[in-house]
Amino acid sequence: MNILFDLDQTLVDSVALLPYREKRQWRTVMALVPSITTFAGVPEMLDCLLRAGHCLGVVTSAPRMYCEAVIRHLGLAKYFTTIVCYHDTRHHKPHPEPVLFALQQLGADPAQSVMIGDEDRDIAAGRAAGVTTVLASWGITSSVTVQPVVVCQTPRELVQFIVLTSAHPTMN
């Protein structure tokens, strides 16, 4: 299975940087990267999914310099086969282009893929791309109105869903 993750508030807790990102104060954002942490259970989740043979990627609306700095700081690069950032596509989430571009890079079938995120735009992009959508509720900072296929409260619950879906692909 191909599993795509949003970065901020899905894999990493970067809510403190949001005011600076909204104002495009990138020097401040980059200076604060060392304060970013993964959510509890995320490294173990990524480890488990990778060991199980799943192909992992990141699809983010963040610029590459920020995304790569966060991933490098947290030692997460080893998990991801592809990383799609803001400037990699003409259209951005909620448009399906970033998700489809990541799948193209992986040589992946949307029917065998999952998009995990914390916001409407993540779920809408995944849905429009034809992938299974999962809301990662552990990082939600705003209300979500677009219905995902499933809501996971913890990274462990997400692993359980992926294991179940992989065993029964018709559940997608």
Summary of the structure (lengths in Angstrom):
residues: 172
radius of gyration: 14.8
end to end distance: 11.4
largest distance: 46.6
contacts: 557
relative contact order: 0.18
helix: 51%
strand: 19%
